[in-house]
Amino acid sequence: MAKGDAARPRRASSRAGRGTTLAEPELVQLLTPEGERIEKSTGANGVEYSVDFSDEEYRGLYRDLVIVRKLDTEANALCRQGELSIWASLAGQEAAQVGAGRAMRPQDMAFPTYREHGVLYCRGIDPIMPLSLFRGVDQGGWDPNKYKFNMYTIVIGAQSLHGTGYAMGINFDGRTGSDDGEAVMAFMGDGATSQGDVHESMVYAGVFNAPIVFFVQNNQFAISEPTERQTRVPLYKRSSGYGFPGVRVDGNDVLASYAVAKQALDHARNGNGPSLVEAFTYRMGPHTTTDDPTRYRESAELEEWKAKDPILRMRAFLEKQKVGDKAFFASVDAEAHTVAMDLRDRTLAMPNPQPVSMFDNVYPNGSPLVDAQREEFSRYHASFEGSAH
């Protein structure tokens, strides 16, 4: 069992409508909420985890956490001010995403949901890209092959199918079996694990020994449904039914998240097949900006998880190890502010697309049907020209 005040599964409450209690399995942790370093931690899968970073690498992880949160906070503010149509915040989940994102190698492929802003940042994608999608300027226009990061997936669980198919292709092309092999990571929330798409993905991944890691960020709520209404066992244990290993990690611990993700990816790239990682974390804000979390969770629970904040945890560690001083923390905050203000300015400067542009790029070689629809729409739109309304 990992030491320290680990993030623990919540007890079933009256909200669950049943008296069952989720077990409290072993959880990989390398950094306690107080910032104390644990040299090694063994997961329920029997694997021993550790990391060996330089001081500069530790500082780099802290920088990632702070900038990712600041970008997310700014995007949330833009949405509240009417500049974005919707936003899915990652607040509280930064360590899981930065840890997993930094564990991926350049040749690895990521399949995200609509909340993986931290992984996107770690893959080197300009953070303006998802904002153009949520502002309605485009459909999210980065090149998945260039960044090895697929488009945001709105349909819950669909990315697991895409990732499994891609991973099966890697196998068929013979690009596994060594440390230089390729691997796939499909990201999802706890709610997605209740979808049939995810079940089918895991069946195929297990049968075809696909080099994929199913990275489940268990943030305790599938929109408004707590985890105990979705499962009678810890999520990571589901992997055994598909014939591959699973492990639970403290998702508010960036060091443990990195170590577990790296081991799972290396396991896959060397031809050993899929695995499931359950990053046990907490969504500090609403599911999206259309959600009101005060209707289904208690403020005391939120306060309990604030004490396990991934950024405060990492900062405490840097201070204890004397590898981060006031000047360093101030410089990171200043850089994060600059990056966020740049994001705001560029978002507000985005040109509004012409309505007829929605027909562009539907098919690579055009379509008579789409051409007819474009012409009809253009006539309809032109009919309003000169109108007072």
Helices and strands as residue ranges (DSSP letters): G 14-16, E 41-42, E 48-49, H 55-80, H 94-103, E 109-111, H 117-122, H 128-135, H 144-147, H 158-172, E 184-189, G 190-194, H 196-207, E 212-218, E 221-222, E 225-226, G 227-229, G 235-242, E 246-250, H 254-267, I 268-272, E 275-280, G 293-295, H 299-306, H 310-321, H 326-348, G 355-359, H 368-382
